[in-house]
Amino acid sequence: MHAGRGDGGYGHLREETEAGHSPQRRAFGAPYESVTFSTATRSRCELTVTLASQPVFDLASSTPISQRLKRTIRRCGERSIFERKTLELEDLRQIDILTIEHGMRLLRLGAGDTAIVPAFWRTLSGGRGPYALQCAAVQHSSEPGSLLIEVFGGLEHTPVDVIDETLAHFQTQTRGVVLHIAPDVDTARSLAGVHAHCLAIDFAGVAHEGARDWISAAELVGAARKICSQVLLVNLRPDRALAAQAAGATHAVFSTLEPRSL
């Protein structure tokens, strides 16, 4: 997976560049590491945020080339996931800033590495402000590497020109944006012309186990690929890797079925 506007790119991630070495191959669904931190909303609701590092596979080479942070937000003392729509903009922004801060320490990127970190669309669309400054700060600190920001929520109701205007403020030579879209063909097609570096689709809500199910799933992947040259499938069944690549997907975070080693 690569980023950088136009033809520029970050190159492959987590690959050994020396001759004779190949990337370490890990279980498809196994997280690398995780970290948990707490924060409080403006209404004084205490939240617990867990970040888990997941391997991102290049489907052409069947190798893990990057890391993606999976984020889970809960109210303290509750088991259910906290609904982001009940949070104010400042709460979302604070969570995203803390995610960058804790996530970069968790990822420990090396020179030339790239990682995917989550962020709310309202954080980006609400203006550059503190979040953009935090992104820039971590990339000019002792932590080398580049970031892809995976944006969640609200994209389905936002015009493409507005999305592009927002992305232009965040995409640099060392930072790109992944749009996490709803698993819907019409939603994918509505983004025609958008200048994101990658589209991400969560296949946890997409039936893709049987041959009949895969017909619709492949149509969804194909629609996304027509919009963007890179398509990341999250929670893809490992046994659908080859079919996903044939349909147009370029990268995957595999679902946690039975642990598998390459």
BELJOBEL-V688835 format. One record per run of one state. SS is the DSSP state (2 for helix, 1 for strand, 0 for the rest). FROM is the first residue (numbers start at 1). TO is the last residue. Records with the same first field share a line. If there is no record, write none. Layout:
BEGIN
SS=FROM-TO, FROM-TO
END
This chain:
BEGIN
0=1-30, 41-45, 59-62, 76-80, 82-83, 87-88, 108-113, 126-128, 140-145, 153-154, 158-159, 171-171, 173-174, 182-184, 191-197, 206-210, 228-230, 237-237, 248-250, 255-262
1=31-40, 46-58, 63-75, 81-81, 114-120, 146-152, 172-172, 175-181, 198-202, 231-236, 251-254
2=84-86, 89-107, 121-125, 129-139, 155-157, 160-170, 185-190, 203-205, 211-227, 238-247
END
